[in-house]
């Protein structure tokens, strides 16, 4: 059996749900000499990118771009809008919603953390009920992860916005789109989201290294009264400098070249076409999983993710052992199960720079891996997906 550290010919299939495959056009755009980040050439690029990125979030309001991971942008959303002791409503939909809650706890917010089963999204009915019960308007913000990367569950952000409105509640609305932005339709302004958190390494076709806060005028008002400590993540110096295409500290200059090209690619394809492509690949994947006789972790079809599919293993079989067989034999990486679902699920990423043939190869690798690992399943998943894709 080949070892994972030995030479394997052909292209590695990176089918984790992020970081995703980076297109050649983006790699070539980044392969450019570093320039003065305080000079006119960079200012021109930065102003162009800061303007175009609004189209991806579907907003006319400011978007801040940090050199940092999505975890930092989570923290930025909190420290720029809230105060110690503020009550917030959060939902356990998987590993990453739990990590955001952990940051809120460390920053001494009072979290009403609604427990979940990691198979369902944030419930709009619970949002409305809790906000209506909050007659003194003590809840200052509602936090939701749009697409849970650890589970393949997509919460219904538009319905949650309606629930907040139905409750006539002034709470800020905070949404994580790290694995949904530029993959699943998202409407920052229409859904009246106050802070949208994003990251570069998934649907935006880039390596890790950039994170985002798309912010509303309501969030900027909240900033004026926020006393939580902030320095690196402070919105004001970012916004003040961004007006002229600059940053209060060193930006990730070469990633800006890549982001400029990535946005061009997304707009050339057309955002609605990008979303339709992701939906189509997700449905083909789900058809394959069902044909194999395996179970999708996400319970509710209306919450199926179009970025990734988390697949449950039959009892007595370990997902990490299967992943190793697939990596060693077919040079393909699949996402592991995290925390509560470690060893119980594997995750197929089908987002970013991805097409029908890449998906077909991915599903072939999974089906061959299931057979080689001795996992009980029914053959025919690949054919089910191909029949769907060829229609």
Buried (B, 14 or more C-beta within 10 A) or exposed (E): EEEEEEEBEEEEBBBBBBBBBBBEBBBEBBEEEEBEBEEEEBBEBBBBBBEBBBBBBBBEBBBBBBBBBBBBBBBBBBBBBBBEEBBBBBBBBBBBBBBBBEBBEEBEBBBBBBEBEBBBBBBBEBBBEBBEEBEEEEBBBBBBBBBBBBBBBBBBBEBBBBBBEEBEBEBBBBBBBBBBBBBBBBBBBEBEBBBBBBBBBBBBBBBBBBBBBBBBEBBBEBBEEBEBEBEBBBBEBBBEBBEEBBBBEEBBBBBBBBBBBBBBBBEEEEBEEBBBBBBBBBBBBBBBBBBBEBBBBBBEEEBBBBBBBBBBBEEEBBBBBBBBBBBBBBBBBBBBBBEBBBBBBBBBBBBBBBEBEBBBBBBBBBBBBBEBBEBEBEEBBBBBBBEBBEE
